[in-house]
């Protein structure tokens, strides 16, 4: 499945800097997926956001762009 979501040009959701898009990956176990890159020294947002849409976490790629990780709620 591919989903596109548009954000306002001045959004802060992508983080600081000139990032104009963000990839979002669906994962089965967010905490486990976030732990792996952390062991390798990859930046990870310290807090996980939880909502009715699921759990969200973020890491940065090699160029400093935020990448979103999403664990959907059970049954989705």
ChimeraX attribute file (.defattr): number of C-alpha atoms within 10 A of each C-alpha:
attribute: neighborCount
match mode: 1-to-1
recipient: residues
	/A:1	2
	/A:2	3
	/A:3	5
	/A:4	7
	/A:5	6
	/A:6	6
	/A:7	12
	/A:8	8
	/A:9	7
	/A:10	9
	/A:11	11
	/A:12	12
	/A:13	13
	/A:14	19
	/A:15	13
	/A:16	11
	/A:17	9
	/A:18	9
	/A:19	14
	/A:20	15
	/A:21	14
	/A:22	14
	/A:23	11
	/A:24	16
	/A:25	12
	/A:26	12
	/A:27	15
	/A:28	13
	/A:29	13
	/A:30	18
	/A:31	15
	/A:32	10
	/A:33	14
	/A:34	20
	/A:35	12
	/A:36	11
	/A:37	14
	/A:38	13
	/A:39	9
	/A:40	8
	/A:41	8
	/A:42	15
	/A:43	17
	/A:44	18
	/A:45	15
	/A:46	10
	/A:47	9
	/A:48	15
	/A:49	12
	/A:50	14
	/A:51	9
	/A:52	7
	/A:53	11
	/A:54	13
	/A:55	18
	/A:56	22
	/A:57	22
	/A:58	23
	/A:59	19
	/A:60	15
	/A:61	12
	/A:62	9
	/A:63	6
	/A:64	14
	/A:65	20
	/A:66	24
	/A:67	18
	/A:68	17
	/A:69	23
	/A:70	22
	/A:71	20
	/A:72	19
	/A:73	13
	/A:74	7
	/A:75	4
	/A:76	7
